[in-house]
Amino acid sequence: MTTKLTLTVEKSVIERAKSYAKGTGRSLSELIENYLDTVTRDENKELSSKLRKIVGAVKLPKDFDEEKEQRSYLENKHL
């Protein structure tokens, strides 16, 4: 069920968000809904507060292997 929500947000933030949404081919409502859904999931409760702030900012592919990427990053950094 979809319901209407009224928010109070700084005008400059709204303008940037609308521009971002348009540039990514999504609606502002979709961006906000995805953000709220992501930050309120139980799996995010154990994340640090800094990491929680950026959750949902990046969409990773479904086959993303965090351990493989981290290992590759560390190998490149230290070898």
N, C-alpha and C positions, 0 to 999 in steps of 0.2 A: 504494500500500500504506500503510495506516495502522498506526502503532506507538505504544505507550504511552511517555510521558515523565514522569519524576518531577522536579519542581522544588522548590527551597527558596525561599520568598518570605515576606516579612513578613506577618503575619496581617492587619494593617490594609489592606495593599495588596490582598490576596486578597479581602477583604470589599468594598472599593470596586470592584474589577474585576468581581466577581460581580454587584454591583448595577448597574454600567454595562452589562454584557452583557445582563442581564435587561431593562433599560430600553430597549435597542436591539433586543431580539428575537433576540439571538444567543447562542451558548454561549461560555463562557470558552475552551474549546478552539479554537473558530473564531477568536476574537479573537487568541489567541496564535499560531495557525498563520498567519493573515493578516499579522500583524506580522513574524514571522520570515521569511515569504516575501518581503515587501516590502523589508526591510532587507538581505537577502542577494542581491538581484538585482544583476547586473553594472552596470545602468544607474545605480545609486546610488553607485557607487564614486567618481565625480567630484564628488559633492555635498560641501559643507562639513560638518564634524562636527556643527555646531548643526542644520543642516537635516536631516541623517540621523537625528537624534534624534526628529524629528517626522514623518518620512515614514510614511505609513499612518494617521496620526491623523485625516485628513480624506479622505473619498471624494468625488472630483469627478465630475461627469457625463462621459460619454464624449465629448460634443461640446464640452467646456470648451476655450476658446481663451485660453491664457495671455497671448499678446501683446495681444489685444483687451482683456482685463480689466485688464492693466497700463496700457495706453494710457488707458483710461477712468478708472482711478484717478488717474493723473498729471494728466489734463486737469481732473478735478474738484478736485484738490488745488491746482493752480496757476492755474486760471482763475477 
